[in-house]
Amino acid sequence: MDLSDRVINVYSEIGRLRRVVLHRPGKELENLVPDYLERLLFDDIPFLEIAQKEHDYFADVLKKNGAEVLYIEDLAAESINDDDVKKNLLEEYLNEANIYDSYLRDILLDYFSQFDNRELIDKMIAGVRKEEIENKDRLRALLDNGYPFIIDPMPNLYFTRDPFVSLGNGITINHMKTDIRNRETLFVKYIFENHKMFKNKDIPIWTNRDMKTSLEGGDILVLSNKTIAVGVSQRTEPLSVAKLAERVLKDERNTFETVLAFYIPIKRAFMHLDTVFTMVDRDKFTIHPEIEETLTVYVLKKDKFNSNEPDIIEERMSLEDILKKYVELDNVSLIRCAGGNKVDAPREQWNDGSNTLAIAPGEVVVYDRNYITNRLLEENGIKTHIIPSSELSRGRGGPRCMSMPLYREDI
């Protein structure tokens, strides 16, 4: 199948996956140190060599099942062949790393000049340790604060789901909740503005990185070609959901009619909607049972934006009935993480037992460590592709978090 005609095509969570963007973990993980884990949004330090092997296994599963795998680091490197474009990216990167001193900027620009394009992108992701820069007297005075980095690493980038989202035939370029992660979206900006695959392709940009409120990709699920679910969570603010809904629903270039705003508990274990709820088949969903009692769902409808009726209504039905109504299903099965067991469910939820990546209807990629949930998926007729996860899971994200689909077959 030729994918060149439509660069972005994501109208479901479960259509056959044909093209996807990943990031293979790199040296940025070796710039995680215990004293600064919270600052860098990590709870533990993955062993890079094993994390890369696990990620390569993940990528091979996707390739063997018909997906073209692209890497964000390659796309970014291919986007800066023009010297002016490269210069602009570096200037923006230094601004967002809070490097404003002209002396230090000149030193860093000279340091970055030694790298070819791909090495440069890798170094921008990895961050810059103080020890890497020549120890000049003025530089020592500028940086004498005990912190080991001149520029922080981007260890969360292997969760490519979050910086941008493919939505219908367009994308969102997200404004991330934290500065540490917001720098990731610079690569997305330059890729879609300059890479030959995307440049001049009339791809709608539903939201941009200059939005003032936060929106992250793990909170956006495309339930059907008519209905989108967006989590209001630890990382996505209500105003962002309203803005996204208005821009997508008012635009005639897609088929979406409804946005469901899922209010989920604000806690680390429930960072994004897709950490507690994913779609695995046409009428089957994984869910963490702890959110069922606290979940509130608001509905934003396309036909309300141009009328005098309220734009937003609260749905008071059960989650099953909400999904039946807005995804147009006769039946809904909720597969509870680890069967809802009070010990096993929180443990497997912590390791992203509910964070599945569908590669086709009824066919998903899952972490091996969540064996109870995986067994339940199989008992419910779901084919599982089980990948190793001892190190990847330390970043608190699962297979869906680690992937950004660009093209799914319509269902």
Beta strands, then each sheet from edge to edge (+ up, - down):
strand 1: 17-22
strand 2: 68-71
strand 3: 128-129
strand 4: 149-151
strand 5: 164-167
strand 6: 170-173
strand 7: 205-207
strand 8: 220-222
strand 9: 227-232
strand 10: 258-263
strand 11: 277-281
strand 12: 284-287
strand 13: 296-301
strand 14: 312-315
strand 15: 333-336
strand 16: 357-360
strand 17: 363-367
strand 18: 383-387
strand 19: 404-408
sheet 1: 2+ 1+ 19-
sheet 2: 3+ 4-
sheet 3: 5+ 6- 7-
sheet 4: 8+ 9- 10- 13+ 14-
sheet 5: 11+ 12- 15-
sheet 6: 16+ 17- 18-
end
